[in-house]
């Protein structure tokens, strides 16, 4: 039986470069569920500030974001 092929993925830094945003933006999008990602390695410990494991973003997710045009952040309302 053959192993399944690996899904091509990008690191957080590579994804940030491709989308022309800061790596912390990629982490935020992943945390908010706006950017699907795969986490490898140790799980995040509850209450810990450490993220745990390595985050990889599938290439097709980045390609889809790029097809939709420039990435822009919505302006936050000031109260």
C-alpha positions as CSV (number, residue, x, y, z in Angstrom):
1,X,0.0,0.0,0.0
2,X,1.4,3.4,-1.0
3,X,1.4,6.3,1.4
4,X,-0.7,9.3,0.4
5,X,1.1,12.2,-1.2
6,X,1.9,15.2,1.1
7,X,-0.1,18.3,0.7
8,X,2.1,21.1,-0.4
9,X,2.3,23.7,2.4
10,X,4.0,27.0,3.2
11,X,5.5,28.1,6.5
12,X,4.0,31.2,8.2
13,X,6.9,33.3,7.0
14,X,6.4,32.1,3.4
15,X,2.7,32.7,3.5
16,X,3.2,36.2,4.9
17,X,5.6,37.0,2.1
18,X,3.3,35.6,-0.6
19,X,0.3,37.7,0.8
20,X,2.5,40.7,1.6
21,X,1.5,40.9,5.3
22,X,3.4,40.6,8.5
23,X,3.8,37.0,10.0
24,X,1.8,38.1,13.1
25,X,-1.1,38.7,10.8
26,X,-0.9,35.1,9.5
27,X,-0.9,33.9,13.2
28,X,-3.9,36.1,14.0
29,X,-5.9,34.9,10.9
30,X,-5.1,31.3,11.9
31,X,-6.2,31.9,15.5
32,X,-9.4,33.6,14.3
33,X,-10.2,30.8,11.9
34,X,-9.9,33.1,8.8
35,X,-7.0,31.1,7.4
36,X,-7.1,27.3,7.4
37,X,-3.9,25.8,8.7
38,X,-2.3,22.5,9.8
39,X,-0.5,22.3,13.1
40,X,2.3,19.7,13.5
41,X,4.0,18.7,16.6
42,X,3.1,19.3,20.3
43,X,-0.4,20.5,21.1
44,X,-0.9,23.9,22.8
45,X,-1.1,23.6,26.5
46,X,-4.2,25.3,28.0
47,X,-3.3,28.6,29.7
48,X,0.1,28.7,28.0
49,X,1.2,31.6,25.8
50,X,3.2,29.3,23.6
51,X,1.5,28.3,20.4
52,X,2.7,24.8,20.3
53,X,3.8,22.8,17.2
54,X,4.6,24.1,13.7
55,X,1.9,25.9,11.6
56,X,1.8,25.1,7.9
57,X,-0.7,26.7,5.5
58,X,-1.8,24.7,2.4
59,X,-0.6,26.2,-0.9
60,X,-4.2,26.1,-2.3
61,X,-5.4,28.4,0.6
62,X,-2.8,31.0,-0.3
63,X,-3.5,30.7,-4.0
64,X,-7.2,31.2,-3.4
65,X,-6.5,34.4,-1.3
66,X,-4.3,35.7,-4.1
67,X,-6.9,35.0,-6.7
68,X,-9.4,37.2,-4.8
69,X,-7.1,40.2,-5.2
70,X,-5.0,42.3,-2.8
71,X,-5.3,41.4,0.8
72,X,-6.7,44.2,2.8
73,X,-7.5,44.4,6.4
74,X,-10.9,45.8,7.4
75,X,-10.6,49.1,9.3
76,X,-11.5,48.8,12.9
77,X,-14.1,51.3,14.2
78,X,-12.8,53.7,16.8
79,X,-15.2,54.3,19.7
